[in-house]
């Protein structure tokens, strides 16, 4: 009840963001809007309780601000973990994009090497929105000097890329970076259709 506004936002944001991301694959937009409303009411009571002798207009101006086209935004300045002052804003659940769950074909067998590429493609699509996996892809990209592990051609946004496990996961291969490489989609198809072997590229000098 006595925590600073900045610390309260810093405490709530990871919880709200994690909860919203967990429910983002389902039809949750209405629930997000309703929860935002309930959170706003709770915070408004919190703000009024801190200043019982102040007018409501004063309380609103102190804790709620206008950000772009949005009013009544719970935001306040504070010092982050690096000692820098910044403006903290409460995470809005309704801003969370809804990502529909992708159906998997009924014949898919994760233990069948013939379905290995299909499983890798599904998994990559799920990882596109994961910051941790984007960092892993960046690490693989740098270790391969930005080139496909099969044809050695440049990997760009235009060519796209796919994640490949050197030892198939269906055969017990681990999901570590040491067992993964980036390939062009066409090269990935060739690897699986022709049974080609891919080796881990030697790291470029200085990486």
Backbone torsions as a table, in degrees:
resi	resn	phi	psi	omega
1	UNK	NA	-25.5	-177.2
2	UNK	-106.2	7.3	-177.8
3	UNK	-68.3	151.7	177.0
4	UNK	-67.6	155.4	-178.9
5	UNK	-59.4	-44.8	-178.5
6	UNK	-61.0	-42.8	-179.5
7	UNK	-68.3	-34.3	177.5
8	UNK	-64.6	-43.7	177.7
9	UNK	-63.4	-41.8	-180.0
10	UNK	-64.7	-29.2	178.1
11	UNK	-78.6	-40.5	-174.9
12	UNK	-78.6	-36.3	-172.1
13	UNK	-57.1	-47.4	179.0
14	UNK	-62.2	-34.8	179.1
15	UNK	-68.0	-46.9	-179.1
16	UNK	-65.5	-43.2	-178.6
17	UNK	-65.8	-41.1	179.3
18	UNK	-66.0	-42.3	179.2
19	UNK	-64.0	-42.3	-178.6
20	UNK	-67.0	-41.9	179.9
21	UNK	-65.9	-34.4	179.5
22	UNK	-64.2	-38.1	-176.4
23	UNK	-96.3	3.6	-176.1
24	UNK	-64.9	-25.4	179.5
25	UNK	-74.8	-7.5	-177.6
26	UNK	-109.3	173.0	179.6
27	UNK	-76.5	88.8	-171.2
28	UNK	-120.2	7.2	-174.9
29	UNK	-60.3	-42.6	179.8
30	UNK	-65.3	-42.1	178.8
31	UNK	-65.5	-37.4	178.3
32	UNK	-62.7	-45.9	179.9
33	UNK	-63.0	-41.5	179.5
34	UNK	-64.6	-42.0	-179.6
35	UNK	-67.9	-38.3	175.1
36	UNK	-58.4	-40.1	179.5
37	UNK	-64.6	-44.0	-179.8
38	UNK	-65.9	-39.4	178.4
39	UNK	-64.8	-42.1	179.3
40	UNK	-60.8	-42.7	178.8
41	UNK	-63.2	-41.2	-179.8
42	UNK	-65.2	-41.6	-179.6
43	UNK	-69.5	-36.2	177.6
44	UNK	-62.9	-40.8	175.6
45	UNK	-64.5	-40.1	178.7
46	UNK	-60.5	-43.4	-178.2
47	UNK	-67.5	-42.7	-179.7
48	UNK	-67.0	-36.0	-179.2
49	UNK	-66.0	-29.8	-179.7
50	UNK	-71.4	-25.4	-176.0
51	UNK	-133.5	70.2	-175.8
52	UNK	-65.7	-20.6	-177.4
53	UNK	-99.0	4.7	-179.9
54	UNK	-101.0	153.9	177.0
55	UNK	-72.7	155.3	-176.6
56	UNK	-63.0	-33.9	178.2
57	UNK	-63.0	-39.3	178.5
58	UNK	-65.5	-42.3	179.7
59	UNK	-62.9	-43.1	-179.8
60	UNK	-62.5	-45.4	-178.5
61	UNK	-64.7	-29.2	-177.8
62	UNK	-75.2	-39.5	-171.2
63	UNK	-109.4	-22.2	-175.5
64	UNK	-120.3	137.7	-174.3
65	UNK	-136.1	170.4	175.4
66	UNK	-98.8	125.4	178.7
67	UNK	-123.3	114.4	-175.8
68	UNK	56.3	-116.4	-178.0
69	UNK	-99.5	9.6	-174.3
70	UNK	-110.6	133.7	176.6
71	UNK	-104.0	169.6	178.5
72	UNK	55.6	46.8	177.3
73	UNK	-93.9	122.5	179.7
74	UNK	-76.1	105.9	-175.0
75	UNK	-150.3	150.6	179.6
76	UNK	-164.4	156.2	-179.7
77	UNK	-81.1	155.9	177.6
78	UNK	-173.7	174.9	-178.0
79	UNK	-102.0	127.5	-179.5
80	UNK	-82.4	-174.7	-175.9
81	UNK	-67.5	-16.6	178.8
82	UNK	-95.2	5.7	178.6
83	UNK	80.5	18.1	-179.7
84	UNK	-108.0	140.6	178.5
85	UNK	-80.7	134.9	177.8
86	UNK	-151.8	165.8	178.9
87	UNK	-93.9	121.3	178.9
88	UNK	-99.0	136.9	-179.4
89	UNK	-124.3	136.1	179.5
90	UNK	-66.7	134.6	-179.0
91	UNK	-66.2	135.5	179.2
92	UNK	-101.4	118.3	-176.6
93	UNK	-62.2	-35.3	-177.0
94	UNK	-65.5	-17.1	178.5
95	UNK	-80.4	-7.5	-178.4
96	UNK	-72.0	121.9	178.8
97	UNK	-69.0	140.5	177.6
98	UNK	-87.4	121.1	179.9
99	UNK	-113.2	111.7	-176.8
100	UNK	-66.6	141.8	176.7
101	UNK	-68.6	132.4	-179.7
102	UNK	-87.3	127.4	-178.9
103	UNK	-71.3	148.7	179.3
104	UNK	-107.8	136.4	-179.0
105	UNK	-61.3	143.8	-174.0
106	UNK	-64.1	-26.1	-177.7
107	UNK	-84.6	-0.7	-176.6
108	UNK	-67.0	129.3	178.1
109	UNK	-123.7	107.9	-176.7
110	UNK	-64.8	-13.7	-179.6
111	UNK	-99.6	3.6	179.2
112	UNK	-98.7	118.9	179.3
113	UNK	-57.0	-25.7	179.5
114	UNK	-67.3	-24.1	179.2
115	UNK	-98.6	10.0	-175.1
116	UNK	-61.2	-46.9	-178.1
117	UNK	-65.7	-38.7	177.9
118	UNK	-61.3	-43.1	178.5
119	UNK	-64.8	-39.3	178.4
120	UNK	-65.3	-38.9	179.8
121	UNK	-65.7	-43.0	177.0
122	UNK	-60.6	-43.7	-177.2
123	UNK	-66.1	-39.5	-179.9
124	UNK	-65.0	-39.4	178.8
125	UNK	-63.3	-35.6	177.6
126	UNK	-71.0	-27.9	-175.8
127	UNK	-86.7	-7.6	-175.5
128	UNK	-58.5	-31.7	-176.7
129	UNK	-96.4	9.4	-179.7
130	UNK	-99.6	119.7	179.9
131	UNK	-63.8	-36.2	-179.6
132	UNK	-63.0	-42.6	-179.3
133	UNK	-74.2	-30.2	174.8
134	UNK	-64.5	-36.2	176.0
135	UNK	-66.0	-36.7	177.9
136	UNK	-65.0	-43.0	177.8
137	UNK	-62.5	-39.3	178.1
138	UNK	-62.4	-40.9	178.2
139	UNK	-62.6	-43.1	177.8
140	UNK	-64.7	-41.7	-180.0
141	UNK	-60.3	-44.0	-179.8
142	UNK	-68.8	-39.8	-179.3
143	UNK	-67.0	-25.4	178.4
144	UNK	-96.9	8.9	-179.5
145	UNK	56.4	31.0	176.8
146	UNK	73.5	22.1	-176.7
147	UNK	-123.9	150.7	178.0
148	UNK	-64.0	137.4	-177.9
149	UNK	-71.2	-12.4	-179.9
150	UNK	-101.3	-58.3	-175.4
151	UNK	-94.3	-9.0	-179.3
152	UNK	66.8	12.3	175.2
153	UNK	-78.3	158.5	-177.5
154	UNK	-66.6	139.1	174.7
155	UNK	-97.4	120.5	-180.0
156	UNK	-131.6	176.1	176.1
157	UNK	-64.7	-31.6	179.9
158	UNK	-71.0	-41.9	-179.8
159	UNK	-76.2	-27.0	-175.3
160	UNK	66.5	179.7	-178.4
161	UNK	-154.5	163.5	174.6
162	UNK	-139.8	149.6	-178.6
163	UNK	-87.2	128.9	-177.5
164	UNK	-125.9	134.9	175.2
165	UNK	-93.4	121.8	-177.7
166	UNK	-59.9	-50.0	170.6
167	UNK	-98.6	115.9	-173.7
168	UNK	-54.2	141.9	177.7
169	UNK	-64.5	-31.8	177.6
170	UNK	-65.7	-17.0	178.0
171	UNK	-105.4	14.3	176.7
172	UNK	93.8	9.6	179.7
173	UNK	-67.7	142.0	-178.9
174	UNK	-76.8	167.2	179.9
175	UNK	-98.7	20.4	-178.4
176	UNK	-77.6	161.9	179.0
177	UNK	-63.3	-28.0	179.8
178	UNK	-66.2	-19.3	-178.8
179	UNK	-108.8	12.8	-176.6
180	UNK	-127.8	145.3	174.7
181	UNK	-139.1	163.6	175.4
182	UNK	-102.1	134.1	179.7
183	UNK	-130.0	154.8	167.7
184	UNK	-64.5	148.6	177.7
185	UNK	-54.1	-41.5	179.4
186	UNK	-65.1	-41.5	178.8
187	UNK	-66.0	-35.7	179.0
188	UNK	-63.6	-41.8	177.8
189	UNK	-62.6	-43.3	-179.9
190	UNK	-61.9	-40.5	-179.0
191	UNK	-59.9	-43.7	-176.5
192	UNK	-79.0	-36.4	-177.8
193	UNK	-76.9	-35.4	-176.4
194	UNK	-100.5	-3.6	-179.8
195	UNK	68.3	32.4	-178.7
196	UNK	-73.0	150.3	178.4
197	UNK	-96.8	136.1	178.1
198	UNK	-118.6	134.9	178.5
199	UNK	-111.4	156.7	179.6
200	UNK	-73.4	121.8	179.8
201	UNK	-62.9	147.0	174.4
202	UNK	-68.9	136.1	-179.0
203	UNK	-59.1	142.1	177.1
204	UNK	-68.5	151.2	-178.7
205	UNK	-62.2	133.8	177.1
206	UNK	92.6	-5.7	179.0
207	UNK	-97.8	NA	NA
